Amino acid sequence: MATGTGSERRGSGFGLGVRQIVVAGVLGAIAIFLGATRLGFIPVPNLAGNATIMHVPAILGSALEGPVVGVIVGGIFGIYSWLYAEIPLFKDPIVAIVPRLLIGVVAWLAFVGLKRWSLDLASAAAGILGSFTNTIGVLGLGVLLGYLPLAAVWPILPQAIAEAILAAVVTVVVVRGVTLVRSGRTTATETRSDEERRY
């Protein structure tokens, strides 16, 4: 069928309709709120200084509404990170913004590639790969541009794994919840056949 509703196209297209703009705005506002209140940062004793969950809204945007929304939300995260940077690494807009633009693209590719087999698997993969895109992109550019010695990257790896697991859990829960609400169901899928339900 050539046409479909916005809900049928969610998470798989490049359109930017009213709902996508609203969702991007809301998730972008959540990212800014997490940054402004410092709730998006968890202090850790390494060179990064903080673990973060600010990349999660970009992952959710791409999984729920497609890559364009993910890029917009990731861009908001990156610009905020650059404008309010406290360390030289993030005062460079290339480091602060570019990897964050890619979060939504990678997360969307993972989600779309796996959702035909399992929504939860697709959501978890989007969370993990989107999170690693943020971490590897920032650290990789930091090393390439001379802001970080390579030796400083290894102590950050446990933090990166923890961020990815957290992103996966949040993405699974939120995507599953939104999918249930959009489908009009609030309980588990009906397993009885139509014939059985008549009686």
Secondary structure, 3 states (H helix, E strand, C coil): CCCCCHHHHCCCCCCCCHHHHHHHHHHHHHHHHHHHCCCCEEECCCCCCEEECCCHHHHHHHHHHCHHHHHHHHHHHHHHHHHCCCCHHHHCHHHHHHHHHHHHHHHHHHHHHHCCCCHHHHHHHHHHHHHHHHHHHHHHHHHHCCCCCHHHCHHHHHHHHHHHHHHHHHHHHHHHHHHHHHHCCCCCCCCCCHHHHCC
